[in-house]
Amino acid sequence: MTSLDQVRAWDAADPLRGFRARFALPEGVIYLDGNSLGPLPRATAARMRDVVEREWGEGLIRSWNDAGWVEAPARVGAKIARLIGADADEVIAADATSVCLFKLVMAAAALRDGAILAERDNFPTDAYVAERAANLLGRPFRTAGADGLAGALAPDVAVAVLTHVDYRTAARLDMGLLTGRAAAGGTRVVWDLSHSVGAVPLDLHRDGVELAVGCGYKYLNGGPGAPAFLYVARDLQRRMVPPIAGWFGHARPFDFAGRYEPADGMARFLSGTPPILGLLALETGVDLMLEADPARLWDKAARLHDLFAERAAARCPELAIRSQRDPARRGSHIALGHPHALAIVRALIGRGVIGDFRTPDIARFGLTPLYLGYEDVWRAVEIIADVMATRAWRDPRHRSGGTVT
Ligand SMILES: *Cc1c(COP(=O)(O)O)cnc(C)c1O
């Protein structure tokens, strides 16, 4: 059994300790929701002030050239590429994840006949997008549960949308194995990395991945509604025709040509004018993450989870741990099941421990190694144990809350 003294010694020896001060985390809060909305990097507040007041306010339209705005989608994409095992020219930042996914599913499905497959129980936007793409293209649409995925990746499936880390249970799929199995039947997989990027090791090249999307506002700390990103393996880029032909994806946008001609490379996946404020906030979050040694991040994330699981099993046994024990098979959050998980999460937020709820019965706690310490986890579990022991979650105040859980 780990002791509080040991936990404090781990924090004192933690090589990532210095990153905590780089975030503007409020006093009295233990933030365990960085898997849903990353906290504010201090550098982002300063960068935004400069972007708004100097680059926009004084530079005006000149800043598209002078401040490098026009290169921002590719520049931020190149930085994200380093986190996912891709080359700089294979990633571009744009749109919301749902829109990026639509672009890749439509373009990939156009390359061959066949059905479109999505997961039944994963983050629902992915299945919504895949089904609509199937309808638009007149293709069969299928779903499969996590257990049936390998069998569902049949040769008559043109495109499958798979989420690498499950948003509820944190279960992590075997990316290399499933991509290989799909490829053997000629199926292209679009991987959704929303709960993976910045959370677990990724090596898209090693795993033979051709197509992927991911989210900017979770582990990358890009800010609310930050742009997402798309990845297309270089050899495939030329063959992928985006379903939205917009001027920013044109080979020469400022020729204002009468005919659309897609840009070479990833720029063709841009549609309209990029959201510069959001992109530059995302860039600051990505820059901060790139400063950390990835091996240390993954190692600490696994240890934070193990500590949380050990303490939760000892201190609040009525909460069922739903995430995997094996660090290689899970993401960077812990999932606890309880029929009253929503009221429990609300009671915890009232006590400064911020996690979130996912239907039907899961309390999720993001264990983000960049700014959390081992003692944070210890203290959070003590507060959870108190909420459980005192039944504080039964307070009628916790019966209702805002739209966003
Ligand atoms: C968070 C998340 C998204 C987010 O989609 P947006 O369109 O960017 O809001 C998509 N897919 C998965 C799996 C996610 O976890």
The ligand as a MOL file (V3000), in Angstrom:
LIG
                    3D

  0  0  0     0  0            999 V3000
M  V30 BEGIN CTAB
M  V30 COUNTS 15 15 0 0 0
M  V30 BEGIN ATOM
M  V30 1 C -13.9810 15.0240 -28.1390 0
M  V30 2 C -14.1890 14.1260 -29.2920 0
M  V30 3 C -14.6400 14.6420 -30.5010 0
M  V30 4 C -14.8870 16.1120 -30.6170 0
M  V30 5 O -15.5000 16.4680 -31.7750 0
M  V30 6 P -15.6310 18.0130 -32.1570 0
M  V30 7 O -16.3150 17.9450 -33.4490 0
M  V30 8 O -14.2340 18.5530 -32.2410 0
M  V30 9 O -16.4050 18.6690 -31.0820 0
M  V30 10 C -14.8060 13.7820 -31.5650 0
M  V30 11 N -14.5640 12.4510 -31.4350 0
M  V30 12 C -14.1440 11.9200 -30.2750 0
M  V30 13 C -13.8690 10.4730 -30.1650 0
M  V30 14 C -13.9470 12.7470 -29.1720 0
M  V30 15 O -13.5520 12.2510 -28.0150 0
M  V30 END ATOM
M  V30 BEGIN BOND
M  V30 1 1 1 2
M  V30 2 1 2 3
M  V30 3 2 2 14
M  V30 4 1 3 4
M  V30 5 2 3 10
M  V30 6 1 4 5
M  V30 7 1 5 6
M  V30 8 2 6 7
M  V30 9 1 6 8
M  V30 10 1 6 9
M  V30 11 1 10 11
M  V30 12 2 11 12
M  V30 13 1 12 13
M  V30 14 1 12 14
M  V30 15 1 14 15
M  V30 END BOND
M  V30 END CTAB
M  END
